[in-house]
Amino acid sequence: MTKTRTARGRRPVVLVLPALIGLAFLLVPLAGLLAKAPWATLPSQLFSPEVGQALQLSLVCASLATVICLLFGVPLAWLLARGDVPGRGFLRALVTVPLVLPPVVGGVALLLVLGRRGLVGQYLDQWFGVSLPFTTTGVVLAEAFVAMPFLVISVEGALRAADPRFEEAAATLGASRWLTFRRVTLPSVMPGVVAGTVLCWARALGEFGATITFAGNFPGKTTTMPLAVYLALETDPDAAIVLSIVLLLVSVGVLAGLRDRWIGGAT
């Protein structure tokens, strides 16, 4: 124990100094945001019609996008973790592409596929009269596109770490695959599902590039909080700061809630 504490107590200046600079680089802009916040008028700004409208739309769209990610992302994670399919590694790489793809490119891709002249969107428009771009539904789809990989990666990691012997025991007792998944597999990976869901929701809440490209920017219809921040910077900087603080608090809350899962409860 003494040797361990001694080893941890050694802090080379050559590492500490760059670490402190990096920490300052990340924290000072956030501190500046809080320092410039209009605290005196913050309540009135927070409950103004524009901010409230953007906040309500963001919460609703992010929640609906998360539901979509759960419906399709959990089975996809199971397929990647347990499914015996050819090219599984390549499929995993494709699933994670939205993580590194510029969101604007994702919005363009959605527009080319689901737009009124898109590969699929043209038939939705002709056969059912459904147009997805520049609608609230378009916001939900754009957010789900960029957020789903966070859920899939989290759930897949939990599935890979889960002990398969419990599933084998359930199968031996005569349980069907679906029953085994619902009663054994899913409860065993529920912490991973919860963590992935929270990350997915937070990512959807902060989505900007794909949303403005695919859904546009129409107040009350597609203007979410990130888009409202962008607009308010030109006309009402105080409102932009208030919206930014709300997004910052949500992000900090998510990270704080998932801290034990990421670093094992270390202090």
Secondary structure, DSSP 8 states (H G I E B T S, - for coil): -HHHHHHHH---HHHHHHHHHHHHHHHHHHHHHHHT--GGGHHHHHTSHHHHHHHHHHHHHHHHHHHHHHHHHHHHHHHHHH---TTHHHHHHHHTHHHHS-HHHHHHHHHHHHSTTSTTHHHHHHHH----TTSHHHHHHHHHHHHHHHHHHHHHHHHHHS-THHHHHHHHTT--HHHHIIIIIHHHTHHHHHHHHHHHHHHHHT--HHHHHHT---TTTT--HHHHHHHHHHH-HHHHHHHHHHHHHHHHHHHHHTHHHHHTT--
